[in-house]
Amino acid sequence: GDIFVDASDISILGGSWIQSATLVGSLVSSDSVSSSVTIEADTLEVNGPGSAIWTLSDTAVKAGDLDIDVASIILDGGTTSNELVTGLLSQAKSSGSTGKIDVTSDELTIRNSGRVETFTSSGAGVADAVDITAGTVLIDGAGTPITDTGIGIRSWADNGGNAGAVAVTSNVISILNGGEISSITTGSGTGGDVTVTAGTVNVSGTRPTEFGPGSSGIYARAIRGSSGDGGDLTVTADNINLSTGGALATVTDETTTGNAGDITINIGSLRMRTETGLTLVSSNARGSGESGDVWIGGSNSEKAESVYISGNAAISASSVGTAGRGGEITVKARRLELWNGGRILSQAAGPGKGGNILIEADGMMISGVGKTERDQFQAAGVASQSKLNLDNEGALLPPTGEAGDVTIRTDSLEIFDGGKVDVRTFSNADAGDINIHTKELTVSGRSSLIPNLSDNVSGIHSGVNALLDLVVSGNGGSVVIEADEIGLSNHGRISSVTDTKGDAGLIEINAGNLSLTDNAQIVTQSTGAGNAGNISVTASELSLANAEVTTTAEATGAGGRIE
């Protein structure tokens, strides 16, 4: 029969459990359902390795549901090194499905390998849904290198078991030190969707693992070797704060064949910043499938109030070594700021085409240079790249997938102190185009952190670049700018260059007033076999003072025309 517990305070300690199980040899029909477990209390503490409230099916029968209605819940694994799982669990070991887990609480705290989870370990059963409604949710993975801490669904089966949906609704959600909300598939089953709805979401910190730092985050992931698609990720919140390794991501690992899920972020404000670690909103396909699209904006497809990205933080979509396309990135905000290395990035590093980037903002600023985890300089900005990749032996391979286009529509675009809008190809595939539509464009200054004068200026840039003596035949993208007012000053630059076989792209500017001062440049250049692009300028008023509009060829390629 079903299990029902009604008490003021419940403690499950030291490897103890409350369990409903249907085991091998049970005389039940395949359409039966195991007994459910219902807990009602003021407080519930599940503490210590292996302590759990647990439903289990080792047959074709569906495991029982868990229904937890408790004001204050603490799930604590109580150790940093034990592989035993602690928490609220439903498991299917055979062809039966797991039960559903429903949790209602004022305060839910999960730490030290504690979990709320449904999971299949073999067979073709479905890992059923996890549904959490709580006033506050705290997930802290500090000091747990072996077992994950958090809320999730896992389809570990190789035979096609699907993962259900994860839904978490709360006023405040804090995910710290490697904690997670996740849906994972490891076989041919489809990964479940992850939906988070909150007033405020805080994601920060990492935890040590045998593979390196494990990021805090909200994930939908297909593990290496799986063929199922990863789930979609949707987060709706007034405020999202990501820092120091925090991430919102959909991922397919190497040797997977499924597609990564889409990411939809409905927000009032998004703040991403980091001094250490990599902070991401990212869809990344590393197998043969496609990466998902990334959409960030306000409710009802409107603009968010603000998006702020600083340091080694990025919104990205990438196809790495995959034949599938990279995802599209869309960011809609009243105010968008990228500071000190913060980026919006689309990458193609295989045969698949890179995704396009679309930005719609009332006002936009790009400023400053930061450093990556590898201590390399990185300009703040918007970038689309067709880049190099490694084969299984670690040898460099040029990708063949074209980079995506960058389109920016904004009332005001300001680029300062080494910031960039940048499209490049390092391969035999073409770079994407840049299209900017704005009332006012200001480009000024350069970064004192980067010694190379050609790299440290603020600018809008299209490039064809050869690395490590590889001959690159991809062509550069065009740069098309339409604006009422354009002001370039203090080394600010609009440029299109090639240093190898591919041709540089054209520059086309249509402006009411165009002003260049103090070493500002509009330039196309060839230092290789490729041709420099043409420059077309149409302006009601054109002013140049100690500045230049020029096209040059310094090797075997031809120079462009200026019109």
N, C-alpha and C positions, 0 to 999 in steps of 0.2 A: 504494500500500500504506500500511499504518499506519506512524506515526512513533513510535519508541521511543528515548528518551535516558536513559542510566544513567551518572551521573558523580558525583564527589564534590562539585564546586562548578561552578555554571552561572551565567554572566553574559550578559545580553542587553542591549546598550547602544546609545545613539545612534540610535534609530530602527530597529534590527535586529529580526528576528522569526523565529520558527519557526511555519510555517503549513501547514495542510492546507486546500485550497480546491477546490471544484467550481464552475467558471465557466461562463458562457453559451457554448454551443457544444460543451460536453463530451458525449461519446457515452455517456451512461448512462441507464438506465431510471428512471422516477419512483419506483420502490420500492427503489432502491439507497440506500446510505448512504455518505457521504464517509469518507475515512480518518480514524481517530482519532489523538490525540496523547497519549502517556504519558510522563511525566517522573518519574524517581526520582533523588534526590540528597540530599546533606547540606545544601547551601545553594543557594538560587536568588535571584538579583537581576535584576529587570527594571527598567531605569532609563533615563529620557529620553523625550521626546515621541515617541509612535508605537511605542515598543518593546513587543513583545507576543508571547505564545504564543496562537495564534489559529486557530480553525477557521471556515470560511466556505462558505456555499452561495449561489450566484447563480442557482440553477435550482430545479426542483421536488424535488430530492434533499435529504434531510436532511443537515445539516452534521455533521461528526464530533464525537465526544465528546472532552472534555479530562479526563484523569485525572492529578492532580498529587499525588505523595507525597514531600514534602520536609520535612526537619526545621525549617529556618529559611527563611522567604520574605519578601522585601522587594519591594514594588511601588511604584515612585516615579516620578511623571511628570516630576520634575526641573525644573519650570517653573511659574510662576504665571499665565501668560497664553496658553498654547498650547491649541488646541482638539483636538489629536490625543490619542487615548485610549491609555493605557499600562496593560498588565496581562495578565490571563488572560481571553480573550474567545471567544465563539461567536456568529456573526452569520448571519442569514438575510435575503437581499435580495429573494427572490422568494417563490414559494408553498411552498418547502421550509421545514422547521423547523430551528431551531438544534440543536446538540448539547447534551448535558448536561455540566455542569462539576462534578467531584468534587475536593475539595482536602482532604488530610490533612496536618497540620503540627503541630509543637510550638509554633512562633511564627510568626504571620502579621501583617506590618506593611504597611499601605496608606496612602500619603500623596501629596500634591501631584498630584491628579488620577489617581492609580492606581485601577484598578477590577478586580473580578472580576464578570463580567457576561455574560448571554445577552441578545440583543436582536434583534427583527425590525424591519426598516425599511420593508417594503412586503409586499404579498401577504397570504395568509391562513395562513401557517405559524405553528406554535406556538413560543414562546420557552421552551425546555426548562428544567429545574430547575437550581438552583445549590445544592450541598450542601457545607458547610464543617464540618470537624471539626478543632479546633485547641486546644492547651493555652492559649494566650493569643491574643487578637485586638486589635490596635490600629489604629483608623481615624482619621486626622488630616487634616482638610480645610483646615488653615491656609493662607491665601494663595492660594486657588484660586478666583477669582471667575467663571471661565468654565465649567470642566468639573467635574462632581461627583466626589467621592472616596468610594469605598466598595464595597459588595457589593450586587448587585441583578439584577433582571430587568425588561426594558422591552419592551412591545409597542407599537412606534411605528407599526404598520401601521394604515391606515384601513379595511382590508378584512376585519377580523374575526380577525386573529391573536391567540390567547390567550397570556397570560403564565403561565409555570409557577410552581412553588413555590420559595421561598427558605428554606433551613434552615441555621441556624448553631448549632453546639454547641461550648461552650468553658468552661474554668474561669473565666476573666476576660475580659470584653469591655469595651473602652474606646472610645467614639465621641466625638471631640473636634472643636471648631472647624469645625462644618458638615459633618463626615463623616456617612455614612448607611448603613443597611441598608434596602433599599427594593424594592418591586414597583410598577410603573407601567404603566397602560394609557392609550393616547391615541386609540384607535379604538373599534370595536364589540366588540373582544375583551375577555374577562374578565381582570381583574387577578389575579395569583397571590397565594396566601396567603404570609405571612411568619411563620416560627416560629423563635424564639430560645430556646435552653436554656443556662443558665449558672449558675455559682456566684454571681458578682457581675457586674452590668451597670452601668457608669458612662457617663452621657450628659451632655455639658456643652459650652457655648460655641456661637458662631456664626461665620460667615465672611461677608465682604462680597460682595455680588452686585449686578448692575445693578438688581435689584428691591428692594434693601434687605438686611438681615441674613438669611442663610440658616441655619436652625437645625440643630444636630446632632440626629440622631434615627433612629428605626426607624419606617418608613412603609409604608402601602399606599394608593396614590393613583390616582384617575382624573383625567386632565388635561382642561383646558377644551376643550369641543367633543366629547368622547368620549361613547359611548353604553353602553359596557360597565360592569359593576359593578366596584368596587374589591375587592381581596382582603381577607381577614380577617388580623388580627394577634394572635399568641399569644406571650407572653413568660413563661417559667417560670424563676425564679431564687430563690436564697436571699435576695439583697439587690439592690435596684434603687435607684440614686442618680441623680436628675435635677436639674440645676442650670443656671442662667444660659443659658436658651434651649434646653435639652435637651427632647426631645419623643418621645412614643410616640403615633402618630396614624394614623387612617384618614380620608381626605379625598376628597370629590368637588368639583371646581372649578365655577365659574360656567359655565352653558350645557351642563353634563353632564346626562344623563338616567338614568344608572345609580345604584345605591345604594352608599353607603359601607359598608365592611366592619365586622364586629364586632371588638371588642378584648377579649381575655381575658388577665388578668394573674394568674398563680399565684405567690405570693411568700411569703417569710418576713417581710421588711420592705420598705417603700417610703418613701423620703425624697425630697421635692420641695421645693426652696428656690431662691430667686433674689434677688439685689440689682438686677440689670439683666436686661433681656430678659423673655420670657414662657416659663415652663416649663409643659408641658402633658402630660396624658394625655387625648386628645380624639378624638371622632368628630364630623366636621363635614360636613354636606351643604349645599352652596351652589348646587346645580342643582335639578332637579325630582325627584330621587330621595330616598330616606330616608337618614338617618344611621344608623350602626350602634349596637348596644348596647355598653355598657362594663361589664365585670365584673371586679372586683378582690377577691381573697381568697386563702386558702391552698389547698393541694392538696386534691383530692377534695371540692371545694365547701365546705371548712371555712373558718374565719376565719384571716386572716393574723395574724402576731404584732403588727405595728404598721404604721400608715400615718401619716406626718407631712407636712403641707403648710404651707409658710410663704412669705410675701412674695407676689410676683406669679406665683403658681403655682396651677394648677387642674386638677381632674378635671372634664371637661365633655362634654356631648353637645348638639349644636345643629342646628336646621334653619333656614337663613338664606335667605329668599326662595324657599323650596321648598314644593311641595305635599305632599311626603313627610313622614312623622312624624319627630320627633326620637327619638333612641335612648334606651333605658332605662339608668339608671346604678345599679349595685349595688356597694356597698362592704361587705365583711365583715372585721372586724378585732377582735382582743382590745383594742387601744388605738388610738383615732383622735384625732389632734390637728390642729386648724386654727389657725394663728397669723398675726397681722400681715398680713391680706389674703388668706391662703390660702383657696381655695374649692372646693366641689363645686357644679357649676352645670349646670342644664338651661335651654335657651333655645329659644323658638319665635319666629322673626322672619319669618314668612310664613304661608301658609294651613295648613301642616301643624301637627298637634298636637305640643306639646313632650313629651318623655319624662318618665316618673316617676323619682324618686330613692328608692332603698331603702337604708337604712343599718342594719346590725346590728353592734353593738359591745358588749363588756363594759364599757368605759369610754370616754367621749367628752368632749373639751374644745374649746371655741371661744373664742378670745381675741385681741383687738387689731385694729388698723387699719393698712393699708399704703397704698402708692401704686402706681398703674398706670403703664404706659409713657407715658401722656398726662398724667402728674403729677396724676391725680385720686385722691381718697381712696377706699379700698375696704375695707369691713369683712370680716374673716375670717368664714366661715360657709358655710351651705348655702342655696342660692337656686334658685328656679324662676321664670322670667319669660316673659311674652308681651310682646315689646318692639318698638320701632320699627325700620323698615328703610328703605332708600333705593331709589328706582327708578333706571332707567338714566340719567336726567338728574340724579340726585343729590337729587331731591325726597323729602321724608319721606313714608312710607306707613305707616299703622297696620296691623299684622298682624291676621289673623283666626284664627290657630291658638291654641287654648287652651293654657295653660301646664300642665305636668305637676304631679302631686302629690308631696309630700315625706313620706316615712314613716321614722321613726327608732325603732328598738327597741334599748334599751341599759339596763344596770343603773344607770349614772350619767351624767347630762348636765350639764356645767358651762359656762356662758356668761358671759364676763367682758369688761370693757374695750372695749365697743363691738361685740363679736361678735354675730352674728345668725343665726337661722333665718328665712328670708324668702321669701314668695311674693307676686308682684306682677303686675298687668296694666297695661300702658300702651296698651291697644288696645280694640277692640270684642269681643275674646274674653275668656272668663273666666279668672281666675287659678286656680291649683291649690289643693288643700287641704293643710293640715299635720296630720299625725297623729303624736303622740309617745307612746310607751309606755315608761315608765322607773320604776325604784324611787325614784330621787332626782333632782330637778331643782333646780339652783341658777342664778339669773340675777342678776347684780350688776355695778354699775359702768358707767362711760361713758368714752369716749376723749377725751383732751384735745386730740387732733390735729384734730378736726372741730368748728368753731365753732357749727354749727347744733345747738341743744339737742335738737331733735326727731329728729335723725339720729345723734347720737353715743352714744345709750344702748345698753346690751346688751339683747337682747330676742328675742322670737318675734313675727313681724309678718306680717300680711296686708294688702295695699294695692291700691287702685285710684287711679291717678295720671295726670293729664293733663299732657302736656309740649308746650311751644311752641303753646299755645292750641288744641290739638286736643281735640275733645269725645270723651270715652271712655265707651262704654256697657257695657263688660265688667264683670262682677261679681267682687267679691273672693272669695277662697277661705275656707273655714271653718278654724278652729284648734281642734283637739280634743286634749286632753292628759289622759292617765291616769297617775297617779303615786302612790306611797305617801307621799312627802314632797316638797313644793314650797316653796322659799324664794326670795322676790324681795326684794332690798334695794338701797340706794344707787342709785336711779333705774332699777333693772331693770324691764322692761316686757313685758307680753303685750298686743298691740294689733291692732286691725283698723280701717282708716281708708279713707275715700274723699274726694277733693277734686273730683269731677266727677260725671257722670251715673250711673255704675254704682253699685250697692249694695255696701256693705262686707259682709264675711262675718261669721258668728257666731263667738263664742268659747265653747267648752264645756270645763269643767275638772271632772275627777273625781279627788279626792285624799283620802288619809287625813288628813294634816296640811297646811294651807295657811297660810303666814306671809308677810305683806307689811310691810316696814319701810322707813324712811328714804327717802321720796319714791318708793317703788315704785308701779307702776300696773298694773291690768288695765282696759283702756279700749277702747271702740269710739267712732268719731268720724266725723261728716260735716261737711265744709266746702263741699259742693257740692250738686247736685240729687239725688244718690243718698242712700239711707237708711243710717243707722248700723246695725251689726249688733246682735243680741241677745247678752247675756252670761248663761250658765248656769253656776253654781258649786255643786258638791256636795262637801262635805268633812265628815269626822268632827270636825275641829277647825279653826277659822278665827280667825286673829289678824291685826289691822291696827293698826299704830302709825305715825303720820305717813305714811299711805299711802292709796290710794283705789281703789275699784272703781266705774267711772263710764261712762256713755254720754252723748254730747252731739251736738247738731245746731246748727250755726252759720250755716246758709244756708237753702235751701228744702227740703232733705231732712229726713226725720223721724229722731228719735232712736230707739235701740233699747230693749228691755226688759232688766231685770236680774232674774234668777230664782234 
